[in-house]
Amino acid sequence: MAAPSSLYSLSLIVSLCCFLFLFQNGSAASQNFQQRSRQDECQLHRINAVEPSRRVQSEAGLTEIWDENDRQFQCAGVVAIRHVIRERGLLLPHYSNGPKLIYVIQGNGVEGAVFPGCPETYQSASESESEQHQKVRQIRQGDVIALPAGVAHWIHNNGRSPLVLVQIIDTSNSANQLDHNHRIFFIAGKPQQEVQSQRGEGSRSHLRGKRGEEERSRGSNILSGFDEELLAEAFNINTDLAKRLQSQNDKRGIIVNVEGELEFVSPQQSREEEHSERRRRRLSNTNGIEETFCTGSLKHNIDNPSEADVYNPEAGHITSVNSHTLPVLRFLGLSIEKGVLYKNGIVSPHWNINAHSIYYFTRGRGRVQIVNENGEAVFDAEVREEQIITVPQNFVVVKRAASEGLEWVAFKTNHNAQISQLAGRVSAIRALPDDVVANAFQVSREDARRLKYNRHELTVFAPGRGSSSI
């Protein structure tokens, strides 16, 4: 009687293996289809330096969003957003369908992220009323803030000048299982519909009449879709308060004024303690495994020139933050670079080995050229402050600053983005044998050696003898 049982068990195992095989192959086919779709979107013959396509005004600030229908953003699989939060303004709690990287362009503030299952480690000892909440982080100019998909967060400007933030949301990340549209889920308030993705809107605009415009003006937080009695029961509150949670008559937008001072529990850390903590992290040889989302760092300041990875006193410096510097980036699959070029400084022509780069220019002017696989210049123009360009993976890019210099942050779609250079001390051409260079370019051996060794700098080059200001 054991034989039928064994045959049944074998049959069950075979069926399970077939199911897993089909499931894995189906998932792989889906991933390959998505990858092919993104690759089709990267058939770029022209890239433009672009500014935000729509502006959304709120009570205490401004939100600007770049056009998601631009092929360069579809290629990179990201959406770019800038927030300007006025003094005492609060960006309402929300979460997104993709991981995001935020760079603080100017100002000071506080940021809080809510990780499910993590304890409320900040607690007050007040006798009148006890408050407890998850960690609140002080943020300032130059900080990079990393946030996984689906993690709710809020930002408050407690400084005395506008708090300006630029961010990307990586909708092509595997953490997003919805679609390539960015979706922002607000927990509170009544967000403007224009904040949500407008991908494909251009092709559908002719179908939208008055009814469509009315629908476009509406937007609500995620609590507004629930029945108010069920909502009241879920929170164990009365229905009047439940109605307030749904914010049906709220016209403040997504950045609202805070009356008086926003109070929360927060330790006061001195600059010396903060510097000591950063130094401890650099020397600890951490690999990120021992850090959890509950206790791990979500921010790192990238503006300090003394921490630059590449520095040339005659040309500028470049600093990168990747998963080695900020371990949470490994889970996000993102990294970031801050670049500063002095007058007429040049960054060696290079390509990204394993990532797209989304450049946001923070100051100055300069000339940028981008070349595709056919040797075509898909971009050759001047860039300036507040513009964005995308450099797809393997496309070659070179940058030269104008007389006032050029600064940028580059968001990269890999947690450990790598480049390969064409000129300089660590370039691909310098690593070739002299005779290979001579025969490849049909030049003399002497010219081949000049081509290889005339630039002794690493990545950032001082102006050459024949350079001129833009």
GIMO-V62375 format. One record per helix or strand of 3 or more residues. SS is the DSSP state (@ for helix, = for strand). FROM is the first residue (numbers start at 1). LEN is the number of residues. If there is no record, write none. Layout:
((SS | FROM | LEN) (SS | FROM | LEN))
This chain:
((@ | 2 | 40) (= | 54 | 5) (= | 61 | 5) (@ | 71 | 6) (= | 78 | 8) (= | 89 | 8) (= | 99 | 8) (= | 108 | 7) (= | 136 | 5) (= | 143 | 5) (= | 152 | 5) (= | 163 | 8) (= | 184 | 3) (@ | 193 | 3) (@ | 201 | 7) (@ | 210 | 8) (@ | 222 | 4) (@ | 228 | 8) (@ | 239 | 8) (= | 255 | 3) (@ | 271 | 13) (= | 299 | 3) (@ | 305 | 3) (= | 310 | 3) (= | 316 | 6) (@ | 329 | 4) (= | 335 | 7) (= | 346 | 7) (= | 357 | 15) (= | 377 | 8) (= | 388 | 4) (= | 396 | 17) (= | 419 | 3) (@ | 434 | 8) (@ | 445 | 9))
